[in-house]
Amino acid sequence: MAHYGFIGIGIMGGAMAANLLAAGHELTVYNRDASKCAPLVASGASQVSTPLEVVAAAQITFCMVSDPDAALAVCFSPHGVIQAVGPGKSYVDMTTIDPVTAEKIAISVQARGGQYLEAPVSGSLPQARAGELVIMAAGDEALWQAVQPAFAVMGKKSVYLGEVGRAAAMKLALNMIMGTMTAALGEGLALLEKCAIDKGEFIEVLAAGALASPLFSAKGAAIAAGDFSVKFPLEHQQKDLRLALQLGDSHHQPLPVAASANEQYKRALAAGLGREDMCAVAKVK
C-alpha cells in the first residue's frame, strides 16, 4: 500500500482521507485546526504540524481546502508545500479553485522538479463518505495514472482533461449550474408555500418527470423537512458562483442566470446562513 499525505481535514477532506485509511494506505495528515485530525489519528494516521512536513513524509500529497486563498496559503506560507517539493514529490490539489490559481501552483511545483495535478471533485459529503465522487483532473498525465489507486478509493469516476486549468473550469461550470438549480428550486417551493400546496407532493411530482435529478430529490426533501445540516456549505457555493462569474468575465461570456443566483446566495450570506447547507438559500424569500 502507498504512503499518502493529506492536507485539509474538513467536511470533504476528512471523509476522503478516512477512505484512504480504510483501504489500508499509510497516511500523514495536516489541518490548520489540528483537532479535526483526531479521528484519523485514532484510525492510524500520522499527524504533523505543517504542510511542509506532510510533503516531506509522503511521495504523493493530496490537498482539499476551502478556496483559492487557502490553497495559496498552504503552498506558499513559510512552512508550506512548496518548501518541500522537489524531484520524486507529487502534489494533487483537489480544492475547487480558479484556473489562474491552479496554474500558479502548478508552475511553482514543476519549477522545483515536482509533479502537479489539479483534481477538483463533483459531489458533497454523502458522496465523499461513500467514495463516489467524480474527479476531474488536469496536469501531469503520468501522475494521474499513478494516483488511480487513491482515486478509485475516493471516487467512482476519474477523467483526465489535459492542461492545467481545464479541470478547474469544468468544476466551476458544474457548481455554477448546481447553485442556480438549487436557488430555482427554493423559489419554486416558496411559491407553492404561498399557494398552500404541499411541498412533499411537489417533490414527488418533480421526481417523476423530466426535471427528475438526484440534486432536486435530495435538496427538495431537505428544504421540505427544514433540514439544513451541512453537506456542502452555502458559503462555499457562493464562492464557486463568484469564481465562475469571474471566469466568465475573463472570457467575455455573459452569465446572467448565474449572476442572479449569486445575488440570492449573497443575501443568504448576509442573513448569516453561510455555514448551513447550500439549500438554505431557500430561506431567503
Backbone hydrogen bonds, N-H to C=O, Kabsch-Sander energy under -0.5 kcal/mol:
donor,donor_aa,acceptor,acceptor_aa,energy
4,Y,2,A,-0.6
4,Y,26,E,-2.8
5,G,60,I,-2.3
6,F,28,T,-2.5
7,I,62,F,-2.7
8,G,30,Y,-2.5
10,G,8,G,-0.8
14,G,10,G,-2.1
15,A,11,I,-0.8
16,M,12,M,-2.4
17,A,13,G,-2.9
18,A,14,G,-2.0
19,N,15,A,-1.7
20,L,16,M,-1.5
21,L,17,A,-2.2
22,A,18,A,-2.6
23,A,19,N,-1.4
24,G,21,L,-2.0
25,H,20,L,-2.0
26,E,2,A,-2.2
28,T,4,Y,-2.1
29,V,46,S,-3.1
30,Y,6,F,-1.9
34,A,32,R,-1.1
36,K,33,D,-1.9
37,C,34,A,-1.8
38,A,35,S,-1.5
40,L,37,C,-0.6
41,V,37,C,-2.5
42,A,38,A,-2.4
43,S,39,P,-0.8
44,G,41,V,-1.4
45,A,40,L,-2.5
46,S,27,L,-2.8
48,V,29,V,-2.3
52,L,79,H,-2.3
54,V,50,T,-1.1
55,V,51,P,-2.0
56,A,52,L,-2.2
57,A,53,E,-1.5
58,A,54,V,-1.7
59,Q,3,H,-0.9
60,I,3,H,-0.8
61,T,90,S,-2.3
62,F,5,G,-2.9
63,C,92,V,-2.0
64,M,7,I,-2.8
71,A,67,D,-2.4
72,L,68,P,-2.5
73,A,69,D,-2.3
74,V,70,A,-2.4
75,C,71,A,-1.3
76,F,72,L,-3.1
77,S,73,A,-1.5
80,G,77,S,-2.1
81,V,74,V,-2.2
82,I,75,C,-1.8
83,Q,80,G,-1.0
84,A,81,V,-2.0
85,V,81,V,-1.0
88,G,113,G,-0.5
89,K,86,G,-2.1
90,S,59,Q,-2.7
91,Y,115,Q,-2.7
92,V,61,T,-3.1
93,D,91,Y,-0.6
93,D,117,L,-2.1
94,M,63,C,-3.2
94,M,92,V,-0.7
97,I,95,T,-1.0
102,A,98,D,-2.2
103,E,99,P,-2.6
104,K,100,V,-2.1
105,I,101,T,-2.2
106,A,102,A,-2.5
107,I,103,E,-2.5
108,S,104,K,-1.6
109,V,105,I,-2.5
110,Q,106,A,-2.8
111,A,107,I,-2.1
112,R,108,S,-0.8
112,R,109,V,-0.8
113,G,110,Q,-1.7
114,G,109,V,-2.2
115,Q,89,K,-2.0
117,L,91,Y,-2.1
118,E,138,A,-2.8
119,A,93,D,-3.0
121,V,94,M,-0.6
122,S,134,V,-2.9
123,G,121,V,-0.5
125,L,231,K,-1.2
128,A,124,S,-2.4
129,R,125,L,-2.7
130,A,126,P,-1.9
131,G,127,Q,-0.7
131,G,128,A,-0.7
132,E,127,Q,-3.0
133,L,154,M,-1.4
134,V,122,S,-2.1
135,I,133,L,-0.5
135,I,157,K,-3.1
136,M,120,P,-2.6
136,M,134,V,-0.5
137,A,135,I,-0.5
137,A,159,V,-2.8
138,A,118,E,-2.0
139,G,162,G,-2.8
140,D,116,Y,-2.6
141,E,139,G,-0.6
144,W,140,D,-1.9
145,Q,141,E,-2.1
146,A,142,A,-2.0
147,V,143,L,-2.0
148,Q,145,Q,-1.2
151,F,147,V,-2.8
152,A,148,Q,-2.5
153,V,149,P,-0.7
153,V,150,A,-0.7
154,M,150,A,-2.0
155,G,151,F,-2.8
156,K,133,L,-2.6
157,K,133,L,-1.3
159,V,135,I,-2.5
161,L,137,A,-3.2
161,L,159,V,-0.5
166,R,163,E,-1.8
169,A,165,G,-2.1
170,M,166,R,-2.1
171,K,167,A,-2.6
172,L,168,A,-2.2
173,A,169,A,-2.0
174,L,170,M,-2.2
175,N,171,K,-2.6
176,M,172,L,-2.1
177,I,173,A,-2.0
178,M,174,L,-2.4
179,G,175,N,-2.4
180,T,176,M,-2.1
181,M,177,I,-2.5
182,T,178,M,-2.2
183,A,179,G,-2.1
184,A,180,T,-2.3
185,L,181,M,-2.3
186,G,182,T,-2.2
187,E,183,A,-1.9
188,G,184,A,-2.5
189,L,185,L,-2.4
190,A,186,G,-2.0
191,L,187,E,-2.3
192,L,188,G,-2.1
193,E,189,L,-2.0
194,K,190,A,-1.7
195,C,191,L,-1.3
196,A,193,E,-1.3
197,I,192,L,-2.6
202,F,198,D,-1.6
203,I,199,K,-2.4
204,E,200,G,-2.0
205,V,201,E,-2.1
206,L,202,F,-2.9
207,A,203,I,-2.3
208,A,204,E,-0.8
208,A,205,V,-0.7
209,G,205,V,-0.7
209,G,206,L,-1.0
212,A,209,G,-1.6
217,S,213,S,-2.4
218,A,214,P,-2.6
219,K,215,L,-2.8
220,G,216,F,-2.2
221,A,217,S,-1.8
222,A,218,A,-1.8
223,I,219,K,-2.6
224,A,220,G,-2.5
225,A,221,A,-1.9
226,G,222,A,-0.7
226,G,223,I,-0.9
227,D,222,A,-2.7
228,F,226,G,-0.8
234,L,276,E,-2.9
235,E,274,G,-2.9
236,H,233,P,-0.7
237,Q,233,P,-1.7
238,Q,234,L,-2.4
239,K,235,E,-1.6
240,D,236,H,-2.1
241,L,237,Q,-2.1
242,R,238,Q,-2.4
243,L,239,K,-2.4
244,A,240,D,-2.3
245,L,241,L,-2.5
246,Q,242,R,-2.1
247,L,243,L,-2.2
248,G,244,A,-2.5
249,D,245,L,-2.4
250,S,246,Q,-2.0
251,H,247,L,-1.1
251,H,248,G,-0.6
252,H,249,D,-1.3
253,Q,248,G,-3.1
259,A,255,L,-2.3
260,S,256,P,-1.9
261,A,257,V,-2.3
262,N,258,A,-2.5
263,E,259,A,-1.4
264,Q,260,S,-1.2
265,Y,261,A,-2.1
266,K,262,N,-2.3
267,R,263,E,-1.9
268,A,264,Q,-1.9
269,L,265,Y,-2.4
270,A,266,K,-2.3
271,A,267,R,-1.3
272,G,269,L,-1.9
273,L,268,A,-2.2
276,E,273,L,-1.8
277,D,228,F,-2.4
278,M,232,F,-2.1
280,A,277,D,-2.5
281,V,278,M,-1.7
282,A,279,C,-2.0
283,K,280,A,-2.0
284,V,281,V,-1.4
285,K,283,K,-0.9
